[in-house]
């Protein structure tokens, strides 16, 4: 995403119907990490994750929680 202050997006991918993941590098320190972004709002819901697998676990956990709730999480696309 252009215009991010202090970070460079190295890779972005759709993780589910409700989330994107992106790998970012901090410009000042060079530290590489992963973020999980809500697809509907564009809000970062988890940041500073060390690995892609860790980011995927976060996405799967939120999706599983949404499926377990009667009406799902607010704003979530319900997947089967």
N, C-alpha and C positions, 0 to 999 in steps of 0.2 A: 504494500500500500504506500504510494508516494506521499510525502509530507509528514511521515512519522518522525517526530523529534527524537534524536538520540539513538534510533534503531534503523537497521537496514533489513528488509525482508529478504531472506535468502530463498525461501520456498513457501508456497501456500497450497493447500489442498482441501477439498471437501471431505469431511470426516463422516458426516451423516446428513440426514435431512435437516437437522437443526444446528449443526456446528461445522465450522471450518477450523483447520489447524494451520499454523504458520511457524516456520523456523526463522528466528531473528538473531541478528548480531548487534550487540551494543557497540556503537561507534567509538566510544571513548576507551572501553576496556577490551573489546574484541570477544567478549563472552558470548557464546552461542547458546540459545535456549529455545524452547517451544512455548507457544501460546495457543489457547483454545478460545475461539471467537463465536459468539452467538450469531447464526446466519441471518436471523430476522432483524436484529437491532444493530449488529456490528460491534457490540460491546464485548470487550475482552473479559471472559469469565474465569480464566486461569492463566497465570503467567509464571515464567521462571522455571518451567518444567525442564528437566535435564535431557530427557530422551523422547523420541517420537512415540515409543511404546507407553511411556508414562502419560503422554498427552492422549493417546488412544484409550487408556484405562479411564481417564477422566470423562471422555466423551461417552464411553460405554456405560459408565456408572450413572451419568445424568440421564441417558436414554432409558436405562433399566428402571430408574426411579420414576421417570415419566410414565412408563408402561404400568408400573405397580399402583400408581395413583388413579383413582376412579376417573377423573377428567383429565389426567395428565398434567404436566407442568404448564403454567400459563404461557401462551404463545407458541407452544411446541406443536409441530406437526406429528401426529400420532403415527408411528410405524408399526407394522405387524411382524 
